[in-house]
Amino acid sequence: MTVSYNLDVSSVSFFNFFKLLFRWRGSVWKSIWSELVLWLLGYYLVMVTYRVALTTEQKAGVRKYIDHLDQNLDKCVPLTFMLAFFVTIIVDRWKNMFANIGFIENTAIAIATLVKGTEGDVLLAKRTIIRYLVLTQVLVFRDISLKVRRRFPNHDAIIKAGFLQDHESIILGGDNGRTNYWMPVNWSSAILQKLFEDGNIPAAPLFNSVWQEVKTFRSNMATLCNYDWVPIPIAYPQVVFFAVRVYFFTCLFTRQHLDMEDTKTIDYYFPILTVFQFTFFMGWMKVAEALLNPLGEDDDDFECNYLIDRNIATGMAIVNSKYSDVPEMLADKFNDPSYAPYYPEKVIDSGADHALVGSAQTVTLAEPNDIIDMMKVDLNSPIVVGRRNTNNTSTIRRRLSSAFGRRSHSVQHLGPEKPEPTSPFSQSMAPQRPYGAFELSNGFNLSGLSGITSQSHLPKLEEESETTDPLPAQQPVFVLPRTLSEEPTSPTLPFDQTLEHVDNNGLNKMKF
């Protein structure tokens, strides 16, 4: 039976800790008390044997082995690491099993809403579909839950409970070991098909909606069967459970006070810190053991029998002939403009809930009647597209160079620039040079160079390294930031032209 404690922690209080700590049913104390008592008995047995039964030479020899175990125990048995991964897998498995445990409400509402008719045959068909689906749940639960198996040990018990009839039990084949979970679902699908053919389900999409709900319920039952048929590989829980018990068995010896002549160390006759550690780690492991199969008979296991009774009662009530009898629709008081919410007087005195208000809603930047001047913004403006990221390393290097008296320049080709190719093939195949964060201006005196027809844009090269010599003073370089509104262009070199037309003086002026 599931242990509920939500009411005890409904509000934060200092006493919540004590409300949870001193509960017995489903608690950690109930899980570990027997093993803790056995461990304490073994601890005191080792203590008496070491202090009374052994001689001085024997104590020295035993102490040598125990000290070695104490130094290497935590390295060899990583309990925290092992339990953390194991409990994570178990909790995820437990959560998925509960999500697929099977609730009948969605299927019953779909059948009651989309299957038209309240006469005898149609109503009987609706109720039979619900009974078949719950019968499927009973057949599945009695094979994976011992608690349900005790309630329905054979088909005769299921017949007497009303979920199965005699002629249906013959078709199912009785308790012959075969898993016929699919058969009641198949019967439900056949009944839905007949209702559709008789016109009680007006359209094919409506039939598909109802059938999808039936299929979802069947898929939930199949998921539970899969979790039961294919558990976590047994080696994993074996390793974890064995490691925890070996660790605390070793603690029976390593946590003893061995040096009786040592006056600096306190002789604790009761190992309080080890008991705390035993409670934490052993309780953690017991949680994993309880969640490993939540369909059993532990305190926190799922209420399978209650769910079966709830599904049959709720499903039959939903598809009953009275499902369409709704109350008369009358005008409500919420239509009144002066309506105000009502609270009991005691609740009003205890305080009201805080309104859901945005974090910036209370900031007043303008009055309601203020006129705000608005203007159009260019689509390429930084306020629209954001600021362009720059190379922080280059920026820091430039600032450091300026601080220490060194200059870092952007480089441009001082020779004649080839014109843009006019051939579409050459434009598409010409190599493109990447653009840097800055664009060079036409600030050079290029009157002595021949063959220049256009200097509308210059090639962009990487910035010089810190070892680059500064440019001569008679040839200044002007570096301007490129705005976002400018379209980047890339100079290309036609395939029919080479660098032979560039004189050596122009090549010598290129800086890298």
C-alpha positions as CSV (number, residue, x, y, z in Angstrom):
1,M,0.0,0.0,0.0
2,T,1.3,3.4,-1.0
3,V,2.3,5.6,2.0
4,S,1.0,9.1,1.7
5,Y,2.7,11.9,3.5
6,N,1.9,15.0,1.3
7,L,-0.4,16.5,4.0
8,D,2.5,16.5,6.5
9,V,4.6,18.6,4.1
10,S,1.9,20.8,2.7
11,S,3.6,23.8,4.2
12,V,7.2,24.5,5.2
13,S,7.6,24.1,8.9
14,F,10.3,23.2,11.5
15,F,8.3,20.3,12.6
16,N,8.0,18.7,9.1
17,F,11.3,17.0,9.7
18,F,10.0,15.3,12.8
19,K,6.7,14.4,11.2
20,L,8.6,12.5,8.5
21,L,11.4,11.2,10.7
22,F,9.3,9.3,13.3
23,R,6.9,7.6,10.9
24,W,7.3,3.8,10.9
25,R,5.3,2.4,8.0
26,G,7.3,2.6,4.8
27,S,10.2,4.3,6.6
28,V,13.9,3.7,6.4
29,W,13.8,2.4,10.0
30,K,11.5,-0.4,9.1
31,S,13.7,-1.3,6.2
32,I,17.0,-1.5,8.0
33,W,16.4,-2.2,11.6
34,S,16.9,-6.0,11.4
35,E,20.2,-5.7,9.5
36,L,21.4,-2.9,11.8
37,V,20.8,-5.1,14.9
38,L,22.7,-7.9,13.3
39,W,25.6,-5.6,12.4
40,L,25.8,-4.2,16.0
41,L,25.8,-7.7,17.4
42,G,28.7,-8.7,15.1
43,Y,30.5,-5.4,16.0
44,Y,30.5,-6.1,19.7
45,L,31.4,-9.8,19.1
46,V,34.5,-8.7,17.3
47,M,35.3,-6.1,20.0
48,V,35.1,-8.6,22.8
49,T,37.1,-11.2,20.9
50,Y,39.9,-8.7,20.1
51,R,40.1,-7.2,23.6
52,V,39.6,-10.3,25.7
53,A,40.4,-13.5,23.8
54,L,43.6,-12.5,21.9
55,T,47.1,-12.1,23.3
56,T,49.4,-9.1,22.8
57,E,51.2,-10.8,19.9
58,Q,48.0,-11.9,18.3
59,K,46.6,-8.4,18.6
60,A,49.7,-6.9,16.8
61,G,49.3,-9.4,14.0
62,V,45.6,-8.8,13.6
63,R,46.0,-5.0,13.8
64,K,48.4,-5.1,10.9
65,Y,45.8,-6.6,8.6
66,I,43.0,-4.4,9.9
67,D,45.0,-1.2,9.3
68,H,45.7,-2.3,5.7
69,L,42.0,-2.9,5.1
70,D,41.0,0.4,6.7
71,Q,43.4,2.3,4.4
72,N,42.1,0.7,1.1
73,L,38.4,0.1,1.9
74,D,37.0,3.3,0.5
75,K,39.2,3.1,-2.6
76,C,38.1,-0.5,-3.5
77,V,34.3,-0.1,-2.8
78,P,33.0,3.2,-4.3
79,L,29.5,3.0,-2.7
80,T,28.4,6.5,-3.6
81,F,29.2,6.1,-7.3
82,M,27.6,2.6,-7.6
83,L,24.4,3.5,-5.7
84,A,23.9,6.8,-7.5
85,F,23.8,5.2,-10.9
86,F,21.8,2.2,-9.8
87,V,19.1,4.2,-8.0
88,T,18.8,6.5,-11.0
89,I,18.0,3.6,-13.3
90,I,15.6,2.1,-10.8
91,V,13.7,5.4,-10.3
92,D,13.3,5.9,-14.0
93,R,12.0,2.4,-14.5
94,W,9.6,2.9,-11.6
95,K,8.3,6.1,-13.1
96,N,7.7,4.6,-16.5
97,M,5.8,1.7,-15.0
98,F,3.4,3.9,-13.1
99,A,2.9,6.0,-16.3
100,N,1.7,2.9,-18.1
101,I,-0.3,1.3,-15.3
102,G,-3.5,1.8,-17.2
103,F,-6.4,4.2,-16.4
104,I,-9.7,3.7,-18.2
105,E,-11.1,7.2,-18.1
106,N,-9.9,8.4,-21.6
107,T,-11.1,5.3,-23.3
108,A,-14.5,5.3,-21.6
109,I,-15.1,9.0,-22.4
110,A,-14.2,8.5,-26.0
111,I,-16.6,5.5,-26.2
112,A,-19.4,7.4,-24.5
113,T,-19.0,10.5,-26.6
114,L,-18.3,9.1,-30.1
115,V,-20.5,6.0,-30.1
116,K,-24.1,7.2,-30.6
117,G,-27.1,5.4,-29.1
118,T,-28.5,4.6,-25.7
119,E,-30.8,1.6,-26.6
120,G,-30.2,-1.8,-25.2
121,D,-27.8,-3.3,-27.7
122,V,-25.6,-0.2,-28.1
123,L,-25.4,0.3,-24.3
124,L,-24.6,-3.3,-23.8
125,A,-21.8,-3.0,-26.4
126,K,-20.3,0.0,-24.6
127,R,-20.3,-1.7,-21.3
128,T,-18.9,-4.9,-22.8
129,I,-16.0,-3.0,-24.3
130,I,-15.1,-1.5,-20.9
131,R,-15.4,-4.9,-19.2
132,Y,-13.1,-6.5,-21.8
133,L,-10.5,-3.8,-21.3
134,V,-10.5,-4.2,-17.5
135,L,-10.4,-8.0,-18.0
136,T,-7.2,-7.5,-20.0
137,Q,-5.8,-5.6,-17.1
138,V,-6.8,-8.3,-14.7
139,L,-5.1,-11.0,-16.8
140,V,-1.9,-9.0,-17.0
141,F,-1.8,-7.9,-13.4
142,R,-2.4,-11.5,-12.1
143,D,0.7,-12.6,-14.0
144,I,3.0,-9.8,-12.9
145,S,1.7,-8.9,-9.4
146,L,1.6,-11.4,-6.6
147,K,-1.0,-9.3,-4.7
148,V,-3.4,-9.6,-7.7
149,R,-2.5,-13.2,-8.1
150,R,-3.7,-13.9,-4.5
151,R,-7.0,-12.3,-5.4
152,F,-7.5,-14.1,-8.7
153,P,-5.7,-17.5,-8.4
154,N,-7.6,-18.9,-11.4
155,H,-10.3,-18.2,-14.0
156,D,-13.1,-19.3,-11.6
157,A,-12.2,-16.4,-9.3
158,I,-12.3,-14.0,-12.2
159,I,-15.7,-15.4,-13.3
160,K,-17.1,-15.0,-9.8
161,A,-15.8,-11.4,-9.6
162,G,-17.8,-10.6,-12.8
163,F,-14.9,-9.7,-15.2
164,L,-15.3,-12.9,-17.2
165,Q,-18.1,-15.2,-18.2
166,D,-18.2,-19.0,-18.6
167,H,-18.3,-19.1,-22.4
168,E,-15.6,-16.5,-22.6
169,S,-13.4,-18.5,-20.3
170,I,-13.7,-21.5,-22.6
171,I,-12.6,-19.4,-25.6
172,L,-9.6,-18.0,-23.6
173,G,-8.5,-21.6,-22.9
174,G,-8.5,-21.5,-19.1
175,D,-5.3,-21.6,-17.1
176,N,-3.2,-23.4,-19.6
177,G,-0.1,-21.2,-19.3
178,R,-0.7,-19.3,-22.5
179,T,-0.8,-15.5,-22.4
180,N,-4.1,-14.6,-24.1
181,Y,-4.0,-10.9,-23.1
182,W,-4.7,-9.8,-26.7
183,M,-7.9,-11.7,-27.0
184,P,-10.3,-9.4,-25.0
185,V,-8.8,-6.5,-26.8
186,N,-9.5,-8.2,-30.1
187,W,-13.1,-8.7,-29.0
188,S,-13.4,-5.0,-28.2
189,S,-12.1,-4.1,-31.6
190,A,-14.6,-6.4,-33.3
191,I,-17.5,-4.8,-31.3
192,L,-16.3,-1.3,-32.3
193,Q,-16.2,-2.5,-36.0
194,K,-19.7,-3.7,-35.8
195,L,-20.9,-0.4,-34.2
196,F,-19.3,1.4,-37.1
197,E,-20.9,-0.7,-39.7
198,D,-24.3,-0.3,-38.0
199,G,-23.9,3.5,-38.1
200,N,-23.5,4.1,-34.4
201,I,-20.1,5.6,-35.1
202,P,-21.0,8.3,-37.8
203,A,-17.6,8.6,-39.5
204,A,-14.3,6.7,-40.0
205,P,-12.2,9.4,-38.2
206,L,-14.4,9.0,-35.1
207,F,-14.0,5.2,-35.3
208,N,-10.2,5.7,-35.5
209,S,-10.2,8.0,-32.5
210,V,-12.0,5.4,-30.3
211,W,-9.9,2.6,-31.6
212,Q,-6.7,4.5,-30.8
213,E,-7.8,4.9,-27.2
214,V,-8.3,1.1,-27.0
215,K,-4.9,0.5,-28.6
216,T,-3.2,2.9,-26.1
217,F,-4.7,1.0,-23.2
218,R,-3.4,-2.2,-24.7
219,S,0.0,-0.7,-25.2
220,N,0.2,0.3,-21.6
221,M,-0.5,-3.3,-20.6
222,A,2.2,-4.5,-23.0
223,T,4.7,-2.1,-21.5
224,L,4.1,-3.5,-18.0
225,C,4.5,-7.0,-19.3
226,N,7.8,-6.0,-21.0
227,Y,9.2,-4.5,-17.8
228,D,8.3,-7.7,-16.0
229,W,9.6,-10.1,-18.6
230,V,12.9,-8.3,-19.2
231,P,14.2,-6.9,-15.9
232,I,17.5,-5.1,-15.2
233,P,20.3,-7.6,-15.8
234,I,20.7,-9.5,-12.6
235,A,24.5,-8.9,-12.5
236,Y,23.9,-5.2,-11.8
237,P,21.8,-5.5,-8.6
238,Q,24.0,-8.4,-7.5
239,V,27.1,-6.2,-7.7
240,V,25.5,-3.3,-5.9
241,F,23.8,-5.3,-3.1
242,F,27.0,-7.4,-2.6
243,A,29.2,-4.4,-2.5
244,V,27.2,-2.6,0.2
245,R,27.1,-5.7,2.4
246,V,30.8,-6.5,1.9
247,Y,31.6,-2.9,2.8
248,F,29.8,-3.0,6.1
249,F,31.1,-6.5,6.9
250,T,34.6,-5.1,6.6
251,C,33.6,-2.2,8.8
252,L,33.1,-4.7,11.6
253,F,36.9,-4.9,11.9
254,T,38.1,-1.6,10.5
255,R,36.0,0.6,12.8
256,Q,37.3,-1.0,16.0
257,H,39.5,0.8,18.5
258,L,42.6,-1.3,18.2
259,D,45.3,0.6,20.1
260,M,44.4,0.4,23.7
261,E,47.4,2.4,24.8
262,D,46.6,5.4,22.6
263,T,45.3,8.1,24.8
264,K,44.8,10.7,22.1
265,T,42.1,8.7,20.4
266,I,38.7,8.4,22.0
267,D,37.4,4.9,22.5
268,Y,33.8,5.0,21.4
269,Y,32.1,1.9,22.7
270,F,29.2,2.7,20.4
271,P,30.2,3.3,16.8
272,I,27.8,6.2,16.2
273,L,29.4,7.5,13.0
274,T,29.4,4.1,11.4
275,V,25.8,3.6,12.5
276,F,24.9,6.8,10.7
277,Q,26.8,5.6,7.6
278,F,25.0,2.3,7.8
279,T,21.7,4.0,7.9
280,F,22.4,6.2,4.9
281,F,23.9,3.7,2.6
282,M,21.8,0.7,3.6
283,G,18.6,2.8,3.5
284,W,19.6,4.1,0.1
285,M,20.0,0.5,-1.1
286,K,16.7,-0.6,0.5
287,V,14.9,2.2,-1.5
288,A,16.3,0.6,-4.7
289,E,15.2,-2.8,-3.6
290,A,11.7,-1.6,-3.0
291,L,11.4,0.2,-6.3
292,L,12.9,-2.6,-8.3
293,N,9.5,-4.3,-8.5
294,P,6.7,-1.8,-7.6
295,L,4.0,-4.4,-8.3
296,G,4.8,-6.5,-5.2
297,E,3.6,-6.4,-1.6
298,D,5.8,-3.8,-0.1
299,D,4.4,-0.7,1.7
300,D,5.2,1.6,-1.2
301,D,4.1,-0.7,-4.1
302,F,1.3,0.2,-6.5
303,E,-2.3,-0.5,-5.5
304,C,-3.2,-2.8,-8.3
305,N,-6.3,-4.3,-6.8
306,Y,-7.7,-0.8,-6.1
307,L,-6.9,0.3,-9.6
308,I,-8.9,-2.7,-11.1
309,D,-11.9,-1.9,-8.9
310,R,-11.7,1.8,-9.7
311,N,-11.4,1.2,-13.5
312,I,-14.5,-1.1,-13.7
313,A,-16.6,1.2,-11.6
314,T,-15.5,4.5,-13.3
315,G,-15.7,3.0,-16.8
316,M,-19.2,1.6,-16.4
317,A,-20.4,4.9,-14.9
318,I,-19.1,6.9,-17.8
319,V,-20.6,4.7,-20.6
320,N,-23.9,4.3,-18.7
321,S,-27.2,5.4,-20.4
322,K,-27.2,8.5,-18.2
323,Y,-23.9,9.9,-19.6
324,S,-25.8,12.4,-21.8
325,D,-28.1,13.6,-19.1
326,V,-26.4,17.0,-18.3
327,P,-27.8,19.6,-15.9
328,E,-30.0,22.4,-17.2
329,M,-27.8,25.3,-18.4
330,L,-28.5,28.5,-16.4
331,A,-26.9,31.9,-16.4
332,D,-24.0,32.1,-14.0
333,K,-23.0,34.9,-11.7
334,F,-19.6,35.3,-13.5
335,N,-21.4,37.3,-16.2
336,D,-22.0,40.1,-13.6
337,P,-19.5,43.0,-14.2
338,S,-19.4,43.6,-10.5
339,Y,-18.6,40.0,-9.6
340,A,-15.9,39.5,-7.0
341,P,-14.4,36.3,-5.8
342,Y,-15.7,34.7,-2.6
343,Y,-13.6,33.3,0.3
344,P,-14.6,32.0,3.7
345,E,-14.0,34.6,6.4
346,K,-11.3,32.5,8.1
347,V,-9.4,32.2,4.8
348,I,-9.6,35.9,4.3
349,D,-8.1,36.6,7.7
350,S,-5.2,34.2,7.0
351,G,-4.1,36.2,3.9
352,A,-4.6,35.9,0.2
353,D,-2.4,34.5,-2.6
354,H,0.0,36.8,-4.4
355,A,-1.0,37.8,-7.9
356,L,0.9,36.5,-10.8
357,V,2.7,39.7,-12.0
358,G,5.6,39.9,-14.4
359,S,8.9,40.9,-13.0
360,A,9.1,44.0,-15.1
361,Q,5.4,44.8,-15.0
362,T,5.7,47.2,-12.0
363,V,8.4,49.3,-13.7
364,T,6.9,52.5,-15.1
365,L,8.9,54.0,-18.0
366,A,6.2,56.3,-19.4
367,E,2.8,57.4,-18.3
368,P,-0.3,56.1,-20.2
369,N,-0.9,59.5,-21.8
370,D,2.7,60.3,-22.8
371,I,3.5,60.6,-26.5
372,I,6.5,58.5,-27.5
373,D,8.5,59.7,-30.6
374,M,9.2,56.6,-32.8
375,M,11.4,56.5,-35.9
376,K,12.2,54.0,-38.5
377,V,15.4,52.0,-38.2
378,D,17.5,50.6,-41.1
379,L,17.2,46.8,-41.3
380,N,21.0,46.5,-41.3
381,S,21.3,48.7,-38.2
382,P,23.0,47.1,-35.1
383,I,19.8,47.6,-33.1
384,V,18.0,45.1,-35.5
385,V,20.7,42.6,-36.4
386,G,22.8,43.0,-33.3
387,R,26.5,43.9,-32.9
388,R,29.0,42.0,-34.9
389,N,31.3,39.8,-32.9
390,T,34.9,40.9,-33.1
391,N,38.1,39.0,-32.4
392,N,38.8,39.6,-28.7
393,T,42.3,38.3,-29.0
394,S,43.2,40.7,-31.8
395,T,41.6,43.6,-29.8
396,I,43.6,42.8,-26.7
397,R,46.8,42.5,-28.7
398,R,46.2,45.9,-30.3
399,R,45.6,47.5,-27.0
400,L,48.7,45.9,-25.5
401,S,50.8,47.0,-28.5
402,S,49.6,50.6,-28.1
403,A,50.3,50.6,-24.4
404,F,53.9,49.4,-24.9
405,G,54.6,51.7,-27.9
406,R,54.3,49.1,-30.7
407,R,51.9,49.4,-33.7
408,S,49.9,46.6,-35.2
409,H,48.7,47.4,-38.7
410,S,46.3,45.8,-41.1
411,V,47.9,44.9,-44.4
412,Q,46.8,45.8,-47.9
413,H,48.4,45.1,-51.3
414,L,50.2,48.2,-52.7
415,G,50.4,46.9,-56.2
416,P,47.9,47.3,-59.0
417,E,44.6,45.5,-58.4
418,K,43.2,43.4,-61.2
419,P,39.7,44.3,-62.3
420,E,36.7,42.1,-61.6
421,P,36.2,39.3,-64.1
422,T,33.2,39.7,-66.4
423,S,32.8,36.1,-67.3
424,P,30.2,34.3,-65.2
425,F,32.4,31.2,-65.1
426,S,35.4,33.2,-63.8
427,Q,33.2,34.9,-61.2
428,S,31.9,31.7,-59.8
429,M,35.3,29.9,-59.8
430,A,37.5,32.7,-58.7
431,P,39.0,32.2,-55.2
432,Q,37.4,34.4,-52.5
433,R,39.4,36.1,-49.9
434,P,37.9,36.1,-46.3
435,Y,37.1,39.5,-44.8
436,G,38.6,40.8,-41.6
437,A,37.0,42.9,-38.9
438,F,38.2,46.1,-40.7
439,E,38.2,47.5,-44.2
440,L,41.1,49.5,-45.7
441,S,40.5,52.9,-47.3
442,N,42.0,54.2,-50.5
443,G,44.5,56.3,-48.6
444,F,47.6,55.4,-50.7
445,N,49.3,57.7,-53.2
446,L,49.3,55.4,-56.2
447,S,50.0,57.9,-58.9
448,G,53.3,56.2,-59.7
449,L,51.7,52.9,-60.4
450,S,50.4,52.1,-63.9
451,G,47.6,49.8,-65.0
452,I,45.2,50.7,-62.2
453,T,41.7,51.1,-63.5
454,S,39.6,50.8,-60.3
455,Q,40.3,51.1,-56.6
456,S,36.8,50.9,-55.3
457,H,37.7,48.2,-52.9
458,L,40.9,46.6,-51.6
459,P,41.7,43.0,-50.6
460,K,41.3,42.2,-46.9
461,L,44.2,40.3,-45.3
462,E,44.8,39.0,-41.8
463,E,46.4,41.4,-39.3
464,E,50.1,41.4,-38.9
465,S,51.7,39.5,-36.1
466,E,53.4,41.3,-33.3
467,T,56.8,40.8,-35.0
468,T,55.9,42.8,-38.1
469,D,58.0,45.9,-38.7
470,P,56.0,49.2,-38.9
471,L,55.3,50.7,-42.4
472,P,57.4,53.6,-43.6
473,A,56.2,57.0,-42.6
474,Q,55.8,58.1,-46.2
475,Q,53.1,55.4,-46.8
476,P,50.5,55.7,-44.1
477,V,47.7,53.1,-43.7
478,F,44.2,54.3,-42.8
479,V,42.0,51.6,-41.1
480,L,38.3,52.3,-41.0
481,P,35.7,50.0,-39.3
482,R,33.3,48.5,-41.8
483,T,29.7,49.3,-41.1
484,L,27.0,46.6,-41.1
485,S,25.1,48.4,-43.9
486,E,28.0,47.9,-46.4
487,E,27.8,44.8,-48.5
488,P,31.1,42.9,-48.4
489,T,32.9,42.5,-51.7
490,S,35.8,40.2,-52.5
491,P,38.4,41.0,-55.2
492,T,39.0,38.2,-57.6
493,L,41.7,37.5,-60.2
494,P,40.6,36.6,-63.7
495,F,41.9,33.3,-65.0
496,D,43.5,34.9,-68.1
497,Q,45.7,37.3,-66.0
498,T,48.7,36.7,-63.9
499,L,50.9,38.6,-61.4
500,E,53.5,39.1,-64.1
501,H,52.1,42.6,-64.8
502,V,52.9,43.7,-61.2
503,D,56.3,45.2,-60.8
504,N,58.8,44.2,-58.1
505,N,58.3,47.5,-56.3
506,G,54.7,46.7,-55.8
507,L,55.4,43.2,-54.4
508,N,58.1,44.5,-52.1
509,K,55.6,46.9,-50.5
510,M,53.3,44.0,-49.4
511,K,53.6,43.4,-45.7
512,F,52.8,40.1,-44.0
